[in-house]
Amino acid sequence: MQQLADQLKTLSEPTRLRIVRLLMHGELCICDLMAALDLPQSTISRHMSFLKRAGWVNGRRSTKWVYYSLAIARDPAHATLLATLKELLPPRPEAKEDDARLQQHLAAKTTAACADTAQKPCNG
């Protein structure tokens, strides 16, 4: 019961829901999330810590960057919650705005490596 309560508590913050939704597109770096959400790195990193501890996301280090993806559901409750989120989150206006900013950011990237449009690498 405590594990389910922790999973739900983690999702009770709108920014974390937005992050989960963006990660439904696939693996993203902190700089990608910063651009999509229009939030500073410290804010994104704090929310990623919550999501990682609760088992919602995984991080993969590549050189000096960390790329995040949604974790594979570990139990039926997690799988059900993830399926429900996939249904509920996409139509929201905030989600469409996040998607537009993410697509613009990804199109402006000059390399496959994580870097913003000014060629400054992010630190994931």
Secondary structure, 3 states (H helix, E strand, C coil): CHHHHHHHHHCCCHHHHHHHHHHCCCCEEHHHHHHHHCCCHHHHHHHHHHHHHCCCEEEEEECCEEEEEECCCCCHHHHHHHHHHHHHCCCCHHHHHHHHHHHHHHHHCCCCCCECCCCCECCC
